[in-house]
Amino acid sequence: MAWELGWIQEMASFVKSIDSNHLLTVGMEGFDGDSMPEKKAINPGYQGGTDFISNHLMKKIDFTTILPTVWEGR
């Protein structure tokens, strides 16, 4: 979602302005979003959600984590 990208960018810029050595991540679950529309159908029970790839491609985001678990039925 567009508002998420703006908010993430704003908060990352703010934190980096205080501490440029601080490592940042987004902290969102990894669902496929608008950057990979062909994969949205395989989201576990969702047709939308956060755009994990786009949210982590910003310059001030330093890393991401992935939890390789199938959530459906758990």
N, CA, C, O and CB atoms as a CASP TS submission, in Angstrom:
PFRMAT TS
TARGET T0000
AUTHOR 0000-0000-0000
METHOD Language model
MODEL 1
PARENT N/A
ATOM      1  N   MET     1       0.832  -1.178   0.000  1.00  0.00           N
ATOM      2  CA  MET     1       0.000   0.000   0.000  1.00  0.00           C
ATOM      3  C   MET     1       0.880   1.245   0.000  1.00  0.00           C
ATOM      4  O   MET     1       1.947   1.270   0.613  1.00  0.00           O
ATOM      5  CB  MET     1      -0.948  -0.004   1.207  1.00  0.00           C
ATOM      6  N   ALA     2       0.426   2.244  -0.678  1.00  0.00           N
ATOM      7  CA  ALA     2       1.232   3.452  -0.829  1.00  0.00           C
ATOM      8  C   ALA     2       1.498   4.156   0.501  1.00  0.00           C
ATOM      9  O   ALA     2       2.594   4.675   0.716  1.00  0.00           O
ATOM     10  CB  ALA     2       0.549   4.406  -1.776  1.00  0.00           C
ATOM     11  N   TRP     3       0.510   4.179   1.390  1.00  0.00           N
ATOM     12  CA  TRP     3       0.720   4.860   2.671  1.00  0.00           C
ATOM     13  C   TRP     3       1.808   4.162   3.475  1.00  0.00           C
ATOM     14  O   TRP     3       2.559   4.821   4.194  1.00  0.00           O
ATOM     15  CB  TRP     3      -0.589   4.912   3.482  1.00  0.00           C
ATOM     16  N   GLU     4       1.907   2.833   3.368  1.00  0.00           N
ATOM     17  CA  GLU     4       2.945   2.112   4.099  1.00  0.00           C
ATOM     18  C   GLU     4       4.331   2.544   3.644  1.00  0.00           C
ATOM     19  O   GLU     4       5.218   2.773   4.466  1.00  0.00           O
ATOM     20  CB  GLU     4       2.777   0.604   3.916  1.00  0.00           C
ATOM     21  N   LEU     5       4.513   2.654   2.338  1.00  0.00           N
ATOM     22  CA  LEU     5       5.817   3.052   1.807  1.00  0.00           C
ATOM     23  C   LEU     5       6.212   4.430   2.311  1.00  0.00           C
ATOM     24  O   LEU     5       7.359   4.651   2.698  1.00  0.00           O
ATOM     25  CB  LEU     5       5.802   3.037   0.278  1.00  0.00           C
ATOM     26  N   GLY     6       5.261   5.355   2.306  1.00  0.00           N
ATOM     27  CA  GLY     6       5.545   6.705   2.790  1.00  0.00           C
ATOM     28  C   GLY     6       5.879   6.724   4.269  1.00  0.00           C
ATOM     29  O   GLY     6       6.798   7.423   4.694  1.00  0.00           O
ATOM     30  N   TRP     7       5.131   5.954   5.056  1.00  0.00           N
ATOM     31  CA  TRP     7       5.365   5.907   6.492  1.00  0.00           C
ATOM     32  C   TRP     7       6.704   5.256   6.801  1.00  0.00           C
ATOM     33  O   TRP     7       7.456   5.752   7.640  1.00  0.00           O
ATOM     34  CB  TRP     7       4.237   5.154   7.194  1.00  0.00           C
ATOM     35  N   ILE     8       7.004   4.164   6.140  1.00  0.00           N
ATOM     36  CA  ILE     8       8.284   3.474   6.361  1.00  0.00           C
ATOM     37  C   ILE     8       9.447   4.392   6.013  1.00  0.00           C
ATOM     38  O   ILE     8      10.417   4.493   6.764  1.00  0.00           O
ATOM     39  CB  ILE     8       8.361   2.175   5.523  1.00  0.00           C
ATOM     40  N   GLN     9       9.343   5.055   4.880  1.00  0.00           N
ATOM     41  CA  GLN     9      10.410   5.967   4.459  1.00  0.00           C
ATOM     42  C   GLN     9      10.584   7.113   5.445  1.00  0.00           C
ATOM     43  O   GLN     9      11.711   7.477   5.780  1.00  0.00           O
ATOM     44  CB  GLN     9      10.117   6.521   3.067  1.00  0.00           C
ATOM     45  N   GLU    10       9.479   7.683   5.910  1.00  0.00           N
ATOM     46  CA  GLU    10       9.541   8.789   6.858  1.00  0.00           C
ATOM     47  C   GLU    10      10.183   8.358   8.179  1.00  0.00           C
ATOM     48  O   GLU    10      11.056   9.050   8.703  1.00  0.00           O
ATOM     49  CB  GLU    10       8.140   9.344   7.112  1.00  0.00           C
ATOM     50  N   MET    11       9.750   7.221   8.711  1.00  0.00           N
ATOM     51  CA  MET    11      10.283   6.754   9.995  1.00  0.00           C
ATOM     52  C   MET    11      11.749   6.325   9.871  1.00  0.00           C
ATOM     53  O   MET    11      12.548   6.586  10.770  1.00  0.00           O
ATOM     54  CB  MET    11       9.440   5.586  10.525  1.00  0.00           C
ATOM     55  N   ALA    12      12.101   5.673   8.767  1.00  0.00           N
ATOM     56  CA  ALA    12      13.492   5.261   8.561  1.00  0.00           C
ATOM     57  C   ALA    12      14.394   6.485   8.455  1.00  0.00           C
ATOM     58  O   ALA    12      15.487   6.496   9.022  1.00  0.00           O
ATOM     59  CB  ALA    12      13.623   4.388   7.293  1.00  0.00           C
ATOM     60  N   SER    13      13.957   7.502   7.747  1.00  0.00           N
ATOM     61  CA  SER    13      14.746   8.732   7.628  1.00  0.00           C
ATOM     62  C   SER    13      14.916   9.406   8.980  1.00  0.00           C
ATOM     63  O   SER    13      15.989   9.921   9.297  1.00  0.00           O
ATOM     64  CB  SER    13      14.087   9.701   6.642  1.00  0.00           C
ATOM     65  N   PHE    14      13.851   9.398   9.777  1.00  0.00           N
ATOM     66  CA  PHE    14      13.912  10.001  11.099  1.00  0.00           C
ATOM     67  C   PHE    14      14.932   9.279  11.982  1.00  0.00           C
ATOM     68  O   PHE    14      15.785   9.918  12.598  1.00  0.00           O
ATOM     69  CB  PHE    14      12.530   9.980  11.756  1.00  0.00           C
ATOM     70  N   VAL    15      14.841   7.949  12.042  1.00  0.00           N
ATOM     71  CA  VAL    15      15.764   7.183  12.885  1.00  0.00           C
ATOM     72  C   VAL    15      17.199   7.352  12.406  1.00  0.00           C
ATOM     73  O   VAL    15      18.104   7.535  13.221  1.00  0.00           O
ATOM     74  CB  VAL    15      15.381   5.694  12.892  1.00  0.00           C
ATOM     75  N   LYS    16      17.419   7.293  11.093  1.00  0.00           N
ATOM     76  CA  LYS    16      18.776   7.435  10.555  1.00  0.00           C
ATOM     77  C   LYS    16      19.332   8.842  10.791  1.00  0.00           C
ATOM     78  O   LYS    16      20.548   9.018  10.869  1.00  0.00           O
ATOM     79  CB  LYS    16      18.787   7.115   9.055  1.00  0.00           C
ATOM     80  N   SER    17      18.449   9.851  10.907  1.00  0.00           N
ATOM     81  CA  SER    17      18.933  11.212  11.181  1.00  0.00           C
ATOM     82  C   SER    17      19.460  11.321  12.612  1.00  0.00           C
ATOM     83  O   SER    17      20.311  12.160  12.906  1.00  0.00           O
ATOM     84  CB  SER    17      17.805  12.244  10.951  1.00  0.00           C
ATOM     85  N   ILE    18      18.953  10.474  13.487  1.00  0.00           N
ATOM     86  CA  ILE    18      19.410  10.458  14.874  1.00  0.00           C
ATOM     87  C   ILE    18      20.638   9.569  15.032  1.00  0.00           C
ATOM     88  O   ILE    18      21.579   9.909  15.749  1.00  0.00           O
ATOM     89  CB  ILE    18      18.288   9.980  15.801  1.00  0.00           C
ATOM     90  N   ASP    19      20.614   8.416  14.346  1.00  0.00           N
ATOM     91  CA  ASP    19      21.688   7.430  14.471  1.00  0.00           C
ATOM     92  C   ASP    19      21.884   6.752  13.120  1.00  0.00           C
ATOM     93  O   ASP    19      21.179   5.800  12.790  1.00  0.00           O
ATOM     94  CB  ASP    19      21.368   6.376  15.583  1.00  0.00           C
ATOM     95  N   SER    20      22.838   7.243  12.347  1.00  0.00           N
ATOM     96  CA  SER    20      23.050   6.718  10.989  1.00  0.00           C
ATOM     97  C   SER    20      23.598   5.296  10.976  1.00  0.00           C
ATOM     98  O   SER    20      23.574   4.636   9.937  1.00  0.00           O
ATOM     99  CB  SER    20      23.995   7.622  10.232  1.00  0.00           C
ATOM    100  N   ASN    21      24.092   4.815  12.116  1.00  0.00           N
ATOM    101  CA  ASN    21      24.606   3.447  12.191  1.00  0.00           C
ATOM    102  C   ASN    21      23.577   2.434  12.682  1.00  0.00           C
ATOM    103  O   ASN    21      23.870   1.242  12.774  1.00  0.00           O
ATOM    104  CB  ASN    21      25.802   3.409  13.093  1.00  0.00           C
ATOM    105  N   HIS    22      22.374   2.907  12.995  1.00  0.00           N
ATOM    106  CA  HIS    22      21.319   2.033  13.506  1.00  0.00           C
ATOM    107  C   HIS    22      20.787   1.164  12.365  1.00  0.00           C
ATOM    108  O   HIS    22      20.368   1.691  11.335  1.00  0.00           O
ATOM    109  CB  HIS    22      20.167   2.866  14.151  1.00  0.00           C
ATOM    110  N   LEU    23      20.799  -0.158  12.538  1.00  0.00           N
ATOM    111  CA  LEU    23      20.252  -1.051  11.527  1.00  0.00           C
ATOM    112  C   LEU    23      18.735  -1.080  11.635  1.00  0.00           C
ATOM    113  O   LEU    23      18.177  -1.204  12.725  1.00  0.00           O
ATOM    114  CB  LEU    23      20.835  -2.470  11.676  1.00  0.00           C
ATOM    115  N   LEU    24      18.076  -0.964  10.487  1.00  0.00           N
ATOM    116  CA  LEU    24      16.614  -0.909  10.470  1.00  0.00           C
ATOM    117  C   LEU    24      16.010  -2.017   9.625  1.00  0.00           C
ATOM    118  O   LEU    24      16.549  -2.410   8.590  1.00  0.00           O
ATOM    119  CB  LEU    24      16.147   0.436   9.954  1.00  0.00           C
ATOM    120  N   THR    25      14.884  -2.500  10.097  1.00  0.00           N
ATOM    121  CA  THR    25      14.048  -3.407   9.322  1.00  0.00           C
ATOM    122  C   THR    25      12.611  -2.914   9.437  1.00  0.00           C
ATOM    123  O   THR    25      12.313  -2.046  10.257  1.00  0.00           O
ATOM    124  CB  THR    25      14.187  -4.894   9.818  1.00  0.00           C
ATOM    125  N   VAL    26      11.736  -3.457   8.631  1.00  0.00           N
ATOM    126  CA  VAL    26      10.358  -2.988   8.606  1.00  0.00           C
ATOM    127  C   VAL    26       9.520  -3.668   9.678  1.00  0.00           C
ATOM    128  O   VAL    26       8.696  -3.012  10.316  1.00  0.00           O
ATOM    129  CB  VAL    26       9.747  -3.227   7.237  1.00  0.00           C
ATOM    130  N   GLY    27       9.705  -4.954   9.891  1.00  0.00           N
ATOM    131  CA  GLY    27       8.959  -5.679  10.910  1.00  0.00           C
ATOM    132  C   GLY    27       7.562  -6.073  10.483  1.00  0.00           C
ATOM    133  O   GLY    27       6.653  -6.139  11.310  1.00  0.00           O
ATOM    134  N   MET    28       7.384  -6.335   9.203  1.00  0.00           N
ATOM    135  CA  MET    28       6.083  -6.775   8.696  1.00  0.00           C
ATOM    136  C   MET    28       6.191  -8.213   8.219  1.00  0.00           C
ATOM    137  O   MET    28       7.275  -8.693   7.886  1.00  0.00           O
ATOM    138  CB  MET    28       5.589  -5.854   7.547  1.00  0.00           C
ATOM    139  N   GLU    29       5.062  -8.887   8.193  1.00  0.00           N
ATOM    140  CA  GLU    29       5.031 -10.256   7.705  1.00  0.00           C
ATOM    141  C   GLU    29       5.222 -10.268   6.197  1.00  0.00           C
ATOM    142  O   GLU    29       4.875  -9.311   5.504  1.00  0.00           O
ATOM    143  CB  GLU    29       3.711 -10.947   8.090  1.00  0.00           C
ATOM    144  N   GLY    30       5.767 -11.343   5.712  1.00  0.00           N
ATOM    145  CA  GLY    30       6.141 -11.431   4.301  1.00  0.00           C
ATOM    146  C   GLY    30       5.094 -11.981   3.379  1.00  0.00           C
ATOM    147  O   GLY    30       5.170 -13.145   2.985  1.00  0.00           O
ATOM    148  N   PHE    31       4.117 -11.181   3.020  1.00  0.00           N
ATOM    149  CA  PHE    31       3.141 -11.586   2.020  1.00  0.00           C
ATOM    150  C   PHE    31       3.472 -10.922   0.696  1.00  0.00           C
ATOM    151  O   PHE    31       4.052  -9.837   0.654  1.00  0.00           O
ATOM    152  CB  PHE    31       1.708 -11.231   2.467  1.00  0.00           C
ATOM    153  N   ASP    32       3.095 -11.591  -0.379  1.00  0.00           N
ATOM    154  CA  ASP    32       3.296 -10.996  -1.701  1.00  0.00           C
ATOM    155  C   ASP    32       2.249  -9.927  -1.923  1.00  0.00           C
ATOM    156  O   ASP    32       1.087 -10.092  -1.551  1.00  0.00           O
ATOM    157  CB  ASP    32       3.230 -12.069  -2.820  1.00  0.00           C
ATOM    158  N   GLY    33       2.667  -8.831  -2.533  1.00  0.00           N
ATOM    159  CA  GLY    33       1.765  -7.712  -2.761  1.00  0.00           C
ATOM    160  C   GLY    33       1.801  -7.264  -4.200  1.00  0.00           C
ATOM    161  O   GLY    33       2.001  -8.070  -5.110  1.00  0.00           O
ATOM    162  N   ASP    34       1.607  -5.985  -4.403  1.00  0.00           N
ATOM    163  CA  ASP    34       1.474  -5.431  -5.745  1.00  0.00           C
ATOM    164  C   ASP    34       2.728  -5.558  -6.594  1.00  0.00           C
ATOM    165  O   ASP    34       2.636  -5.499  -7.820  1.00  0.00           O
ATOM    166  CB  ASP    34       1.094  -4.000  -5.653  1.00  0.00           C
ATOM    167  N   SER    35       3.899  -5.732  -5.985  1.00  0.00           N
ATOM    168  CA  SER    35       5.112  -5.862  -6.792  1.00  0.00           C
ATOM    169  C   SER    35       5.198  -7.237  -7.462  1.00  0.00           C
ATOM    170  O   SER    35       5.983  -7.424  -8.392  1.00  0.00           O
ATOM    171  CB  SER    35       6.349  -5.626  -5.923  1.00  0.00           C
ATOM    172  N   MET    36       4.395  -8.198  -6.994  1.00  0.00           N
ATOM    173  CA  MET    36       4.377  -9.539  -7.579  1.00  0.00           C
ATOM    174  C   MET    36       2.928 -10.031  -7.677  1.00  0.00           C
ATOM    175  O   MET    36       2.551 -10.975  -6.983  1.00  0.00           O
ATOM    176  CB  MET    36       5.241 -10.528  -6.732  1.00  0.00           C
ATOM    177  N   PRO    37       2.114  -9.401  -8.529  1.00  0.00           N
ATOM    178  CA  PRO    37       0.692  -9.745  -8.579  1.00  0.00           C
ATOM    179  C   PRO    37       0.420 -11.202  -8.934  1.00  0.00           C
ATOM    180  O   PRO    37      -0.597 -11.758  -8.520  1.00  0.00           O
ATOM    181  CB  PRO    37       0.004  -8.867  -9.570  1.00  0.00           C
ATOM    182  N   GLU    38       1.313 -11.825  -9.691  1.00  0.00           N
ATOM    183  CA  GLU    38       1.106 -13.222 -10.067  1.00  0.00           C
ATOM    184  C   GLU    38       1.230 -14.170  -8.872  1.00  0.00           C
ATOM    185  O   GLU    38       0.790 -15.318  -8.945  1.00  0.00           O
ATOM    186  CB  GLU    38       2.102 -13.619 -11.141  1.00  0.00           C
ATOM    187  N   LYS    39       1.822 -13.698  -7.780  1.00  0.00           N
ATOM    188  CA  LYS    39       1.998 -14.542  -6.598  1.00  0.00           C
ATOM    189  C   LYS    39       1.017 -14.233  -5.471  1.00  0.00           C
ATOM    190  O   LYS    39       1.009 -14.932  -4.457  1.00  0.00           O
ATOM    191  CB  LYS    39       3.395 -14.398  -6.085  1.00  0.00           C
ATOM    192  N   LYS    40       0.188 -13.197  -5.629  1.00  0.00           N
ATOM    193  CA  LYS    40      -0.747 -12.834  -4.565  1.00  0.00           C
ATOM    194  C   LYS    40      -1.707 -13.973  -4.245  1.00  0.00           C
ATOM    195  O   LYS    40      -2.159 -14.090  -3.106  1.00  0.00           O
ATOM    196  CB  LYS    40      -1.533 -11.591  -4.959  1.00  0.00           C
ATOM    197  N   ALA    41      -2.022 -14.803  -5.211  1.00  0.00           N
ATOM    198  CA  ALA    41      -2.973 -15.899  -5.007  1.00  0.00           C
ATOM    199  C   ALA    41      -2.440 -16.952  -4.046  1.00  0.00           C
ATOM    200  O   ALA    41      -3.228 -17.699  -3.468  1.00  0.00           O
ATOM    201  CB  ALA    41      -3.313 -16.548  -6.333  1.00  0.00           C
ATOM    202  N   ILE    42      -1.122 -17.034  -3.857  1.00  0.00           N
ATOM    203  CA  ILE    42      -0.571 -18.056  -2.962  1.00  0.00           C
ATOM    204  C   ILE    42      -0.366 -17.543  -1.538  1.00  0.00           C
ATOM    205  O   ILE    42       0.135 -18.279  -0.688  1.00  0.00           O
ATOM    206  CB  ILE    42       0.746 -18.563  -3.511  1.00  0.00           C
ATOM    207  N   ASN    43      -0.743 -16.298  -1.266  1.00  0.00           N
ATOM    208  CA  ASN    43      -0.710 -15.800   0.107  1.00  0.00           C
ATOM    209  C   ASN    43      -1.626 -16.682   0.955  1.00  0.00           C
ATOM    210  O   ASN    43      -2.708 -17.050   0.498  1.00  0.00           O
ATOM    211  CB  ASN    43      -1.147 -14.290   0.179  1.00  0.00           C
ATOM    212  N   PRO    44      -1.226 -17.023   2.159  1.00  0.00           N
ATOM    213  CA  PRO    44      -2.025 -17.943   2.977  1.00  0.00           C
ATOM    214  C   PRO    44      -3.340 -17.345   3.466  1.00  0.00           C
ATOM    215  O   PRO    44      -3.407 -16.786   4.561  1.00  0.00           O
ATOM    216  CB  PRO    44      -1.221 -18.389   4.160  1.00  0.00           C
ATOM    217  N   GLY    45      -4.380 -17.465   2.651  1.00  0.00           N
ATOM    218  CA  GLY    45      -5.691 -16.962   3.036  1.00  0.00           C
ATOM    219  C   GLY    45      -5.921 -15.497   2.732  1.00  0.00           C
ATOM    220  O   GLY    45      -6.951 -14.949   3.126  1.00  0.00           O
ATOM    221  N   TYR    46      -4.994 -14.842   2.043  1.00  0.00           N
ATOM    222  CA  TYR    46      -5.103 -13.423   1.740  1.00  0.00           C
ATOM    223  C   TYR    46      -4.959 -13.187   0.246  1.00  0.00           C
ATOM    224  O   TYR    46      -4.204 -13.889  -0.426  1.00  0.00           O
ATOM    225  CB  TYR    46      -4.049 -12.624   2.510  1.00  0.00           C
ATOM    226  N   GLN    47      -5.671 -12.214  -0.267  1.00  0.00           N
ATOM    227  CA  GLN    47      -5.476 -11.798  -1.652  1.00  0.00           C
ATOM    228  C   GLN    47      -4.669 -10.508  -1.720  1.00  0.00           C
ATOM    229  O   GLN    47      -4.290 -10.060  -2.802  1.00  0.00           O
ATOM    230  CB  GLN    47      -6.827 -11.616  -2.353  1.00  0.00           C
ATOM    231  N   GLY    48      -4.418  -9.936  -0.601  1.00  0.00           N
ATOM    232  CA  GLY    48      -3.638  -8.710  -0.528  1.00  0.00           C
ATOM    233  C   GLY    48      -2.799  -8.757   0.713  1.00  0.00           C
ATOM    234  O   GLY    48      -2.581  -9.823   1.290  1.00  0.00           O
ATOM    235  N   GLY    49      -2.343  -7.646   1.111  1.00  0.00           N
ATOM    236  CA  GLY    49      -1.534  -7.590   2.310  1.00  0.00           C
ATOM    237  C   GLY    49      -0.395  -6.614   2.112  1.00  0.00           C
ATOM    238  O   GLY    49      -0.385  -5.833   1.160  1.00  0.00           O
ATOM    239  N   THR    50       0.549  -6.667   3.006  1.00  0.00           N
ATOM    240  CA  THR    50       1.690  -5.784   2.878  1.00  0.00           C
ATOM    241  C   THR    50       2.551  -6.249   1.720  1.00  0.00           C
ATOM    242  O   THR    50       2.655  -7.449   1.463  1.00  0.00           O
ATOM    243  CB  THR    50       2.503  -5.736   4.185  1.00  0.00           C
ATOM    244  N   ASP    51       3.155  -5.330   1.034  1.00  0.00           N
ATOM    245  CA  ASP    51       4.027  -5.669  -0.091  1.00  0.00           C
ATOM    246  C   ASP    51       5.445  -5.836   0.453  1.00  0.00           C
ATOM    247  O   ASP    51       6.227  -4.887   0.489  1.00  0.00           O
ATOM    248  CB  ASP    51       3.973  -4.565  -1.218  1.00  0.00           C
ATOM    249  N   PHE    52       5.752  -7.034   0.865  1.00  0.00           N
ATOM    250  CA  PHE    52       7.002  -7.353   1.543  1.00  0.00           C
ATOM    251  C   PHE    52       8.231  -6.902   0.754  1.00  0.00           C
ATOM    252  O   PHE    52       9.161  -6.339   1.331  1.00  0.00           O
ATOM    253  CB  PHE    52       7.078  -8.836   1.797  1.00  0.00           C
ATOM    254  N   ILE    53       8.244  -7.141  -0.541  1.00  0.00           N
ATOM    255  CA  ILE    53       9.409  -6.796  -1.365  1.00  0.00           C
ATOM    256  C   ILE    53       9.590  -5.288  -1.456  1.00  0.00           C
ATOM    257  O   ILE    53      10.674  -4.775  -1.178  1.00  0.00           O
ATOM    258  CB  ILE    53       9.266  -7.390  -2.771  1.00  0.00           C
ATOM    259  N   SER    54       8.544  -4.580  -1.840  1.00  0.00           N
ATOM    260  CA  SER    54       8.648  -3.119  -1.968  1.00  0.00           C
ATOM    261  C   SER    54       9.005  -2.454  -0.642  1.00  0.00           C
ATOM    262  O   SER    54       9.777  -1.497  -0.608  1.00  0.00           O
ATOM    263  CB  SER    54       7.335  -2.542  -2.492  1.00  0.00           C
ATOM    264  N   ASN    55       8.436  -2.969   0.454  1.00  0.00           N
ATOM    265  CA  ASN    55       8.692  -2.371   1.765  1.00  0.00           C
ATOM    266  C   ASN    55      10.142  -2.524   2.211  1.00  0.00           C
ATOM    267  O   ASN    55      10.613  -1.750   3.044  1.00  0.00           O
ATOM    268  CB  ASN    55       7.782  -2.989   2.796  1.00  0.00           C
ATOM    269  N   HIS    56      10.846  -3.497   1.677  1.00  0.00           N
ATOM    270  CA  HIS    56      12.230  -3.726   2.098  1.00  0.00           C
ATOM    271  C   HIS    56      13.271  -3.267   1.073  1.00  0.00           C
ATOM    272  O   HIS    56      14.468  -3.446   1.301  1.00  0.00           O
ATOM    273  CB  HIS    56      12.429  -5.186   2.382  1.00  0.00           C
ATOM    274  N   LEU    57      12.854  -2.693  -0.027  1.00  0.00           N
ATOM    275  CA  LEU    57      13.791  -2.228  -1.051  1.00  0.00           C
ATOM    276  C   LEU    57      14.246  -0.779  -0.861  1.00  0.00           C
ATOM    277  O   LEU    57      15.044  -0.274  -1.651  1.00  0.00           O
ATOM    278  CB  LEU    57      13.163  -2.373  -2.403  1.00  0.00           C
ATOM    279  N   MET    58      13.753  -0.118   0.162  1.00  0.00           N
ATOM    280  CA  MET    58      14.135   1.277   0.385  1.00  0.00           C
ATOM    281  C   MET    58      15.572   1.384   0.874  1.00  0.00           C
ATOM    282  O   MET    58      16.057   0.516   1.600  1.00  0.00           O
ATOM    283  CB  MET    58      13.191   1.934   1.391  1.00  0.00           C
ATOM    284  N   LYS    59      16.243   2.445   0.475  1.00  0.00           N
ATOM    285  CA  LYS    59      17.661   2.641   0.813  1.00  0.00           C
ATOM    286  C   LYS    59      17.948   2.554   2.303  1.00  0.00           C
ATOM    287  O   LYS    59      18.975   1.998   2.691  1.00  0.00           O
ATOM    288  CB  LYS    59      18.123   3.974   0.305  1.00  0.00           C
ATOM    289  N   LYS    60      17.091   3.075   3.133  1.00  0.00           N
ATOM    290  CA  LYS    60      17.393   3.162   4.565  1.00  0.00           C
ATOM    291  C   LYS    60      16.971   1.927   5.350  1.00  0.00           C
ATOM    292  O   LYS    60      17.166   1.867   6.564  1.00  0.00           O
ATOM    293  CB  LYS    60      16.723   4.370   5.151  1.00  0.00           C
ATOM    294  N   ILE    61      16.398   0.948   4.672  1.00  0.00           N
ATOM    295  CA  ILE    61      16.065  -0.327   5.316  1.00  0.00           C
ATOM    296  C   ILE    61      17.244  -1.262   5.084  1.00  0.00           C
ATOM    297  O   ILE    61      17.628  -1.519   3.943  1.00  0.00           O
ATOM    298  CB  ILE    61      14.715  -0.942   4.750  1.00  0.00           C
ATOM    299  N   ASP    62      17.815  -1.770   6.174  1.00  0.00           N
ATOM    300  CA  ASP    62      19.075  -2.499   6.095  1.00  0.00           C
ATOM    301  C   ASP    62      18.949  -4.019   5.974  1.00  0.00           C
ATOM    302  O   ASP    62      19.816  -4.663   5.384  1.00  0.00           O
ATOM    303  CB  ASP    62      19.878  -2.186   7.285  1.00  0.00           C
ATOM    304  N   PHE    63      17.898  -4.586   6.516  1.00  0.00           N
ATOM    305  CA  PHE    63      17.780  -6.041   6.461  1.00  0.00           C
ATOM    306  C   PHE    63      16.327  -6.466   6.630  1.00  0.00           C
ATOM    307  O   PHE    63      15.458  -5.666   6.976  1.00  0.00           O
ATOM    308  CB  PHE    63      18.655  -6.697   7.542  1.00  0.00           C
ATOM    309  N   THR    64      16.096  -7.727   6.380  1.00  0.00           N
ATOM    310  CA  THR    64      14.784  -8.320   6.602  1.00  0.00           C
ATOM    311  C   THR    64      14.971  -9.711   7.187  1.00  0.00           C
ATOM    312  O   THR    64      16.066 -10.271   7.144  1.00  0.00           O
ATOM    313  CB  THR    64      13.960  -8.377   5.284  1.00  0.00           C
ATOM    314  N   THR    65      13.924 -10.249   7.720  1.00  0.00           N
ATOM    315  CA  THR    65      13.948 -11.629   8.201  1.00  0.00           C
ATOM    316  C   THR    65      12.763 -12.368   7.593  1.00  0.00           C
ATOM    317  O   THR    65      11.732 -11.772   7.280  1.00  0.00           O
ATOM    318  CB  THR    65      13.905 -11.691   9.765  1.00  0.00           C
ATOM    319  N   ILE    66      12.928 -13.642   7.436  1.00  0.00           N
ATOM    320  CA  ILE    66      11.864 -14.467   6.868  1.00  0.00           C
ATOM    321  C   ILE    66      11.657 -15.661   7.782  1.00  0.00           C
ATOM    322  O   ILE    66      12.617 -16.320   8.180  1.00  0.00           O
ATOM    323  CB  ILE    66      12.207 -14.926   5.410  1.00  0.00           C
ATOM    324  N   LEU    67      10.431 -15.932   8.107  1.00  0.00           N
ATOM    325  CA  LEU    67      10.084 -17.093   8.914  1.00  0.00           C
ATOM    326  C   LEU    67       9.456 -18.119   7.968  1.00  0.00           C
ATOM    327  O   LEU    67       8.297 -17.965   7.584  1.00  0.00           O
ATOM    328  CB  LEU    67       9.105 -16.712  10.102  1.00  0.00           C
ATOM    329  N   PRO    68      10.189 -19.147   7.590  1.00  0.00           N
ATOM    330  CA  PRO    68       9.688 -20.101   6.587  1.00  0.00           C
ATOM    331  C   PRO    68       8.716 -21.117   7.178  1.00  0.00           C
ATOM    332  O   PRO    68       9.026 -22.305   7.275  1.00  0.00           O
ATOM    333  CB  PRO    68      10.852 -20.834   5.941  1.00  0.00           C
ATOM    334  N   THR    69       7.563 -20.647   7.564  1.00  0.00           N
ATOM    335  CA  THR    69       6.538 -21.502   8.144  1.00  0.00           C
ATOM    336  C   THR    69       5.248 -21.326   7.375  1.00  0.00           C
ATOM    337  O   THR    69       4.895 -20.213   6.985  1.00  0.00           O
ATOM    338  CB  THR    69       6.329 -21.188   9.637  1.00  0.00           C
ATOM    339  N   VAL    70       4.565 -22.392   7.162  1.00  0.00           N
ATOM    340  CA  VAL    70       3.235 -22.313   6.546  1.00  0.00           C
ATOM    341  C   VAL    70       2.257 -22.041   7.668  1.00  0.00           C
ATOM    342  O   VAL    70       2.088 -22.865   8.567  1.00  0.00           O
ATOM    343  CB  VAL    70       2.859 -23.636   5.754  1.00  0.00           C
ATOM    344  N   TRP    71       1.610 -20.877   7.617  1.00  0.00           N
ATOM    345  CA  TRP    71       0.728 -20.447   8.694  1.00  0.00           C
ATOM    346  C   TRP    71      -0.636 -21.120   8.630  1.00  0.00           C
ATOM    347  O   TRP    71      -1.257 -21.363   9.664  1.00  0.00           O
ATOM    348  CB  TRP    71       0.557 -18.949   8.652  1.00  0.00           C
ATOM    349  N   GLU    72      -1.101 -21.420   7.434  1.00  0.00           N
ATOM    350  CA  GLU    72      -2.442 -21.951   7.281  1.00  0.00           C
ATOM    351  C   GLU    72      -2.601 -23.267   8.047  1.00  0.00           C
ATOM    352  O   GLU    72      -1.797 -24.186   7.891  1.00  0.00           O
ATOM    353  CB  GLU    72      -2.763 -22.153   5.802  1.00  0.00           C
ATOM    354  N   GLY    73      -3.625 -23.345   8.858  1.00  0.00           N
ATOM    355  CA  GLY    73      -3.902 -24.562   9.608  1.00  0.00           C
ATOM    356  C   GLY    73      -3.095 -24.708  10.886  1.00  0.00           C
ATOM    357  O   GLY    73      -3.091 -25.777  11.496  1.00  0.00           O
ATOM    358  N   ARG    74      -2.410 -23.649  11.298  1.00  0.00           N
ATOM    359  CA  ARG    74      -1.593 -23.737  12.516  1.00  0.00           C
ATOM    360  C   ARG    74      -2.199 -22.909  13.620  1.00  0.00           C
ATOM    361  O   ARG    74      -1.655 -22.857  14.723  1.00  0.00           O
ATOM    362  CB  ARG    74      -0.155 -23.279  12.247  1.00  0.00           C
TER
END
